[in-house]
Amino acid sequence: MYELRKVEKKFPGVHALKTVDFKIGRGEIVGLVGENGAGKSTLMKVIFGAYQPDDGAITIDGKTVRFQNPRQAMEHGIGMVFQEQSLITNLTVMENIFLGYEQQFVKMGVINWKAMASAARMQLQKVKLDIDPATVTSKLSFAQRQLVELAKVLTLEERIDGDLVILLDEPTSVLSKEEVELLFKLVRELRSRASFIFVSHRLDEVIDLSDRIYVMKDGAVVDVVETDHADVDAIQHKMVGREVNKEYYREQRQKPYQADKTLVKVDGLGVPPRYSGLSFELHPGEVLCLVGTEGSGREAILRTIFGLETPTAGTLAIKGEQIKRFSAQAGVAHGVGYVPRERKIEGIVGGLNVYENMTLSQMGNYSRSGVLRIGEEKKLARDWISKLAIKTPSEHKDCGGLSGGNQQKVVLAKWRSGGSDIMLLDHPTRGLDIGAKEDVYEMIRDMSEAGVGIVLVADTLEEAIGLSHTIIVLKDGEVQKRFDCTPGSKPSLYDLVHYMI
């Protein structure tokens, strides 16, 4: 139904796609995997019309097409559910679903909101989401917003005559296990109406959902795997071109932390209903992981320590000083760095280049009489690009154009270059491939050895166990259990799950 033949795409200094062949049949679910920088995002943008190929052909039902923009792609039945989500959060659900296509509800220059709401309900029924279409989108959970994105794409059914191809870009990256299962059930039911291209770094999920899997490395398709014969280890090897390090979480580098010093002391802290009665201490060199299900309070705790949330009970002391006024500026002034879950929204500033992003939290160090010392900013960025092996043509590259793993390295460099010795990491490996995850694990060990105290919300329980000195298990906003995680005597998955649920 849909095919790419020998597609090429080059950017200055980067050969992003190299003679890529790719095809998908009706009702098929095709997986697409590869390391960050392998070319997946570029390929998706070519399919969706955001990029035009330099060479090669695109055909739909045997007819050659060429899209100048995403709107033309959508008119041919190509839709995309974005990893970072494209919804405008201060608009209602129905306004988002029909954004750009409101004219069908306009009469005499006035929008018929009742008709739009009725049409939106029909789209929401397709994805089995029972919400009021007039709800402001910011009030929805991430999983609900993901389904609204899918409902928005499915409006193409009423606008085109042909079949749909829906691109799912990391749709499960911040979903719970139950939410992933519901999404997969929905996708399987929708394959009678559409074909899907599923991009994810969670290889077990790709194998579970897909019919075939395209494996990319360095801009080329290196293999096409039938999922009946797929193996996670074999696919990883093809993605990275080497065996994945069995010492994945770098446990051999875990050293005892400095128990005689305290960086953060939390005593009876609470932001009801998110969490309450929280007490713990963080020491130099310690990796303390907060474990729990979605809604257990983990993320809110990080945001409180950084100053984005104000507690209504208890106390927080940083380096012996009790915090009275909570703000991000106060957090930064106390040496706290925060790597947020939504890195594209809160971590980096798209449109600013790499060196501007790296110095964003420490502008005072690079200005004199209100004038920026840009040369010093650039030198700092070059040093950290080298230190963290950030893949970028130069420090002038727009940070929004980097792969997810390299964006994460820029965010970490922003805080470490400013001297932050308390790091709050909220899902730091979310959406990263095997190689980029290993780089982040190395950086966590480097920070720990340098005496940085780290509070971590991990992407998986295995990650939490592998990286932590200490694990605190939360349930419904309250501490259930504390585990010491010395190498050789770490808790099992069952130990954690037992207290989580």
C-alpha positions in Angstrom: 0.0 0.0 0.0 2.7 2.4 1.0 6.4 2.2 -0.1 9.7 4.2 0.1 12.3 3.2 -2.5 16.0 4.1 -2.1 15.2 7.3 -0.2 18.1 9.7 0.5 18.3 12.7 2.9 21.3 14.8 3.7 21.9 17.7 6.0 25.1 19.8 6.3 27.6 17.3 7.7 25.1 14.5 8.1 24.0 11.7 5.8 20.7 11.1 7.6 19.1 8.5 5.3 21.0 6.2 3.0 19.0 4.4 0.2 16.3 3.4 2.6 13.7 0.9 1.4 10.5 0.7 3.5 7.0 -0.7 2.8 3.8 -1.3 4.7 0.7 -3.3 3.7 -3.0 -2.7 4.5 -3.8 -3.5 8.2 -0.2 -4.1 9.0 1.7 -2.9 12.1 5.4 -2.3 11.3 8.0 -1.6 14.0 10.8 0.8 13.5 13.8 0.6 15.9 17.4 2.0 16.1 19.7 4.0 18.3 19.2 7.8 18.7 20.7 9.3 15.6 20.1 6.2 13.5 17.7 8.1 11.2 14.3 7.0 12.6 13.1 10.6 13.2 14.2 11.7 9.8 12.5 8.8 8.1 9.2 9.6 10.0 9.4 13.2 9.0 9.9 12.2 5.3 6.8 9.9 5.6 4.8 12.7 7.2 5.9 15.3 4.7 7.9 17.5 7.1 11.0 16.7 5.1 11.3 16.2 1.4 13.7 13.4 0.3 16.8 14.4 -1.8 16.4 11.2 -3.9 14.3 8.1 -4.2 10.5 7.6 -4.6 7.4 7.4 -2.4 4.4 5.5 -3.7 0.9 4.9 -2.4 -1.0 2.1 -4.1 1.7 2.2 -6.8 1.3 5.9 -7.6 4.2 8.2 -7.0 3.6 11.0 -4.6 5.7 13.9 -3.2 4.6 15.9 -0.2 5.6 19.5 0.3 4.3 19.7 3.8 2.4 17.6 6.5 -1.0 18.9 5.3 -0.5 17.3 1.9 0.6 14.0 3.6 -2.6 14.1 5.7 -4.7 14.6 2.6 -3.2 11.3 1.4 -4.1 9.6 4.7 -0.8 9.9 6.6 -1.2 10.9 10.3 1.2 11.1 13.2 0.9 10.7 17.0 3.9 12.6 18.3 6.1 11.5 21.2 6.2 14.9 22.8 2.5 15.5 21.8 1.3 18.2 19.4 -1.8 19.3 21.3 -2.2 22.9 22.4 -2.9 22.5 26.1 -4.9 25.7 26.7 -7.5 24.7 24.0 -10.4 22.3 24.6 -10.3 18.7 23.4 -12.6 19.4 20.5 -10.7 22.4 19.4 -7.5 20.3 19.3 -9.2 17.5 17.4 -10.4 19.8 14.6 -7.5 22.3 14.7 -7.1 23.7 11.2 -10.4 22.1 10.1 -12.9 24.3 12.0 -14.5 25.6 8.8 -16.9 22.7 8.6 -18.5 24.0 11.8 -18.7 27.7 10.7 -21.9 29.3 9.6 -22.2 33.1 9.0 -18.7 33.5 10.6 -19.7 31.8 13.8 -18.6 28.4 15.1 -21.3 26.0 16.0 -19.7 24.6 19.2 -22.6 22.1 19.7 -21.9 20.6 16.3 -18.2 20.5 17.0 -18.7 18.8 20.3 -21.0 16.2 18.7 -18.4 15.4 16.0 -15.6 15.3 18.6 -17.6 12.7 20.7 -17.8 10.5 17.6 -14.0 10.7 17.2 -13.4 10.0 20.9 -15.6 6.9 20.7 -13.2 5.5 18.1 -10.5 5.5 20.8 -12.8 4.5 23.6 -12.2 7.8 25.5 -15.2 8.9 27.5 -14.5 12.6 28.3 -16.3 15.9 27.8 -15.0 17.4 24.5 -15.2 20.8 26.1 -12.5 19.8 28.7 -9.4 22.0 28.6 -6.6 19.7 27.3 -4.2 20.6 30.1 -6.5 18.9 32.6 -6.1 15.5 31.0 -3.5 12.9 31.9 -0.7 12.1 29.6 -2.4 8.8 28.5 -5.7 10.7 27.8 -3.8 13.3 25.7 -2.2 10.4 23.8 -5.7 9.1 22.9 -6.9 12.5 21.9 -3.9 12.7 19.5 -5.0 9.4 18.0 -8.6 10.6 17.8 -7.3 13.7 16.0 -5.5 11.6 13.4 -8.5 9.3 12.9 -10.6 12.4 11.7 -8.7 11.7 8.4 -11.2 8.8 7.9 -14.0 11.3 7.1 -11.7 13.5 4.9 -10.0 11.1 2.6 -11.1 8.2 0.4 -8.0 5.9 0.7 -6.5 4.0 3.6 -4.7 5.5 6.6 -1.1 5.1 7.7 -0.6 6.2 11.3 2.8 6.9 12.7 3.2 6.2 16.4 6.3 7.9 17.8 7.2 6.5 21.2 3.6 6.4 22.3 4.3 4.3 25.4 7.3 6.2 26.8 5.5 7.5 29.9 2.5 5.2 30.1 1.9 2.6 32.9 1.8 -1.1 32.0 -2.1 -1.0 32.1 -2.2 2.0 29.8 0.2 0.4 27.4 -2.0 -2.7 27.3 -5.1 -0.6 26.6 -3.3 1.3 23.8 -2.1 -1.9 22.1 -5.6 -3.4 22.3 -7.0 -0.3 20.6 -4.3 -0.3 17.9 -5.0 -4.0 17.1 -8.8 -3.2 16.8 -8.0 -0.2 14.6 -5.9 -2.1 12.1 -9.1 -2.8 10.1 -9.2 0.9 9.4 -5.5 1.8 9.3 -1.9 0.6 9.1 0.6 1.6 11.8 4.3 2.4 12.0 5.3 1.9 15.6 8.6 3.5 16.8 9.8 2.6 20.3 13.0 1.9 22.2 11.1 -0.8 24.2 12.0 -3.7 22.1 9.8 -6.2 23.9 6.8 -4.0 23.1 7.8 -3.6 19.5 8.0 -7.4 19.2 4.7 -7.9 20.9 2.7 -5.4 18.7 4.4 -5.5 15.3 4.1 -7.9 12.3 7.6 -6.9 11.0 10.4 -4.8 12.4 12.8 -2.5 10.5 16.1 -2.1 12.2 18.1 1.1 11.4 21.7 2.1 12.1 23.6 5.1 10.8 20.9 6.2 8.4 20.4 2.8 6.8 18.0 -0.2 7.2 20.3 -3.0 8.4 17.7 -5.7 8.7 13.9 -6.5 8.5 12.9 -9.0 11.1 9.7 -11.1 11.2 8.4 -10.9 14.8 7.8 -14.6 14.9 11.6 -15.0 14.9 12.5 -11.8 16.7 14.9 -11.8 19.7 15.6 -8.7 21.8 19.3 -9.4 22.2 19.8 -10.0 18.5 18.0 -6.7 17.6 20.0 -4.8 20.1 23.2 -6.1 18.6 22.1 -5.0 15.1 21.1 -1.6 16.5 24.4 -0.8 18.2 26.8 -3.0 16.2 28.2 -4.7 19.3 27.2 -6.8 22.2 25.3 -4.8 24.9 27.5 -4.5 28.0 26.3 -7.1 30.4 27.4 -4.7 33.2 24.5 -2.5 32.0 23.9 -0.4 35.1 27.7 -0.1 35.9 27.2 -1.7 39.3 30.9 -2.4 39.6 31.4 1.4 39.8 29.0 1.8 42.8 31.0 3.1 45.7 29.7 3.9 49.3 28.3 7.4 49.7 29.4 9.9 52.3 27.0 9.0 55.1 28.5 11.6 57.5 27.3 14.6 55.4 23.8 15.6 54.4 22.9 17.5 51.3 19.1 17.3 51.6 17.0 16.6 54.7 13.2 16.1 54.3 11.1 15.9 57.4 7.4 15.2 57.4 7.1 17.0 54.0 3.7 17.0 52.3 1.8 18.3 49.3 -1.6 16.7 49.7 -3.1 14.8 48.0 0.1 14.0 46.0 2.2 12.9 49.0 2.4 13.4 52.7 4.6 12.6 55.8 7.7 12.2 53.7 11.1 12.0 55.5 14.5 11.1 54.2 18.1 12.3 53.9 20.3 12.5 50.7 24.1 12.3 51.1 27.0 13.2 48.8 27.5 10.4 46.3 24.2 8.7 47.0 21.8 7.7 44.3 18.4 7.6 46.0 15.6 6.2 43.9 11.8 6.9 44.4 9.8 3.9 43.3 6.1 3.6 42.9 3.2 3.4 40.4 1.9 6.4 38.4 0.3 8.8 40.9 2.4 7.6 43.9 3.8 11.1 44.3 7.4 10.6 42.9 7.4 13.4 40.4 5.8 15.9 42.8 8.5 15.2 45.3 11.2 16.1 42.8 9.4 19.3 41.9 9.0 20.3 45.5 12.8 19.9 46.2 13.5 22.0 43.1 11.1 24.7 44.2 8.3 24.2 41.7 5.8 23.1 44.3 5.2 24.5 47.8 4.6 22.1 50.6 1.8 22.6 53.1 3.4 20.5 55.8 6.9 19.5 57.0 10.3 21.0 56.3 13.0 20.9 53.7 16.6 21.7 54.4 19.3 21.9 51.7 22.9 21.9 52.9 21.8 22.7 56.4 19.6 25.7 55.4 15.9 25.4 55.9 14.0 26.5 52.8 11.3 29.1 53.5 10.4 30.3 50.0 10.1 27.7 47.3 11.0 28.7 43.7 13.1 27.4 40.9 15.5 30.3 41.3 16.0 29.4 45.0 16.6 25.8 44.0 19.3 26.8 41.4 20.9 29.1 44.0 21.3 26.1 46.4 23.0 24.0 43.7 20.0 21.9 42.7 19.6 20.7 39.1 16.4 19.3 37.7 16.2 17.0 34.6 12.4 16.9 34.0 10.3 14.1 32.5 9.1 16.3 29.6 12.6 17.3 28.3 11.3 19.1 25.1 8.9 21.2 27.1 10.8 21.9 30.4 14.3 20.6 29.8 15.5 22.5 26.7 14.4 25.6 24.8 13.9 24.6 21.2 15.0 27.5 18.9 18.0 28.2 21.1 21.3 26.6 20.2 23.4 24.1 22.2 25.6 26.7 24.0 22.7 29.0 24.8 20.8 26.0 26.4 23.9 24.9 28.4 24.4 28.3 30.0 20.7 29.2 30.5 20.7 28.5 34.2 24.0 30.5 34.9 23.7 33.6 32.7 25.1 35.7 35.5 28.5 33.9 35.2 28.7 34.8 31.5 27.7 38.5 31.6 29.4 41.7 32.5 27.4 45.0 32.9 24.5 43.2 31.1 26.6 42.1 28.1 27.0 38.4 27.5 30.5 37.0 27.1 29.5 34.7 24.2 33.0 33.5 23.5 33.2 32.0 27.0 29.7 30.4 26.6 30.9 28.7 23.4 34.1 27.5 25.0 32.2 25.9 27.9 29.8 24.2 25.4 32.6 22.8 23.3 34.3 21.4 26.5 31.1 19.6 27.5 30.2 18.5 24.0 33.6 16.7 24.1 33.3 15.5 27.7 29.8 13.9 27.2 30.4 12.9 23.5 27.3 15.0 22.4 26.6 14.3 18.7 26.1 17.7 17.2 27.8 19.5 14.2 28.8 22.4 16.5 27.7 24.3 19.6 25.6 26.5 17.2 23.2 23.7 16.4 19.5 24.3 17.3 19.0 22.1 20.4 15.5 21.1 19.2 17.1 19.4 16.2 19.2 17.0 18.3 18.2 13.4 19.0 16.6 12.7 22.3 19.7 11.2 23.9 21.8 14.2 22.9 19.2 16.7 24.2 19.3 14.8 27.5 23.1 15.2 27.6 22.7 19.0 27.0 20.3 19.2 29.9 22.7 17.3 32.2 25.6 19.5 31.0 23.5 22.6 31.8 23.4 21.7 35.4 26.8 20.0 35.9 28.6 22.9 34.2 27.0 25.3 36.6 28.3 23.3 39.6 25.0 21.6 40.7 25.8 19.1 43.4 22.2 17.9 43.9 20.6 16.4 40.8 16.9 15.5 40.5 16.5 13.1 37.6 12.9 12.4 36.5 12.9 9.5 34.0 16.3 10.5 32.5 16.4 7.6 30.1 12.8 8.0 28.8 12.7 7.5 25.1 16.4 6.8 24.8 18.0 3.9 23.0 20.3 1.3 24.4 23.5 3.2 23.7 22.2 6.5 24.9 20.9 4.9 28.1 24.4 3.4 28.8 25.8 6.9 28.3 23.4 8.3 30.9 24.3 5.5 33.4 27.9 6.3 33.0 27.1 10.0 33.7 25.2 9.0 36.8 28.1 7.0 38.1 30.5 9.9 37.3 28.3 12.3 39.2 28.1 9.9 42.2 31.9 9.5 42.3 32.2 13.3 42.2 30.1 13.6 45.4 26.8 14.7 43.7 23.7 13.6 45.5 21.1 12.2 43.1 17.3 11.7 43.6 16.1 9.4 40.7 12.8 8.5 39.4 13.8 5.6 37.1 12.1 4.4 33.9 12.0 0.7 35.0 12.3 -1.2 38.2 15.4 -2.9 36.9 17.0 0.5 36.3 16.1 1.6 39.9 17.6 -1.6 41.4 20.7 -1.4 39.2 21.6 2.3 39.8 20.6 3.0 43.4 22.3 3.1 46.8 18.9 3.5 48.4 15.3 2.8 47.3 12.2 4.4 48.9 9.0 2.7 47.8 5.9 5.0 47.7 2.2 4.1 47.5 -0.6 6.6 47.4 1.8 9.4 48.4 3.2 7.6 51.5 6.5 5.8 52.2 6.0 2.0 52.4 9.5 0.7 52.6 13.2 1.8 52.5 15.8 -0.6 50.9 19.6 -0.3 51.2 21.0 -1.4 47.8 24.6 -2.4 48.4 26.0 -4.5 45.5 25.3 -8.2 46.0 22.3 -7.6 48.3 19.9 -5.6 46.3 16.1 -6.1 46.5 14.4 -8.1 43.8 11.6 -6.9 41.5 9.1 -8.9 43.7 10.4 -7.1 46.8 9.5 -3.7 45.2 6.2 -4.7 43.6 5.0 -6.2 46.9 5.2 -2.7 48.6 4.2 -0.7 45.5 0.7 -2.3 45.0 
